[in-house]
């Protein structure tokens, strides 16, 4: 079995020494399944662009007290404002989510908030390391603009620190047992 390049730690109920997995979860499909899906002719055509009405309201700087505001940015990206904190979850502002900037799926809907309209960001939660959830360029922009605390699962800290070396990262386990 190949060694995990991002994390080495003890075997657990959700880490086999190389890979993390969801206990009792469904195993991911393999390459033949993806190929079958791509070639079966049943997939929908992906639009080049979806234009949605753009709101002009900017998010509040803070939501204090027992108030809560959740603003959808796109896909899994959202801004949570609660107890005076501004928390971004899986922030993605890039045009493409891909290991390279010239290939991969393009964004078809603009983010629900322009980056320039973000309130001060205190905390960024990166849930996992798929390209559509861990956008290194956006994390770097957030670090330089706000210096937030990043919270990320085991191993993602190495990925983030490669491109954002001075980021303040709190590492948590993938599954809390």
Beta strands, then each sheet from edge to edge (+ up, - down):
strand 1: 68-74
strand 2: 77-82
strand 3: 85-89
strand 4: 123-126
strand 5: 149-153
strand 6: 168-172
sheet 1: 1+ 2- 3+ 4+ 5+ 6+
end
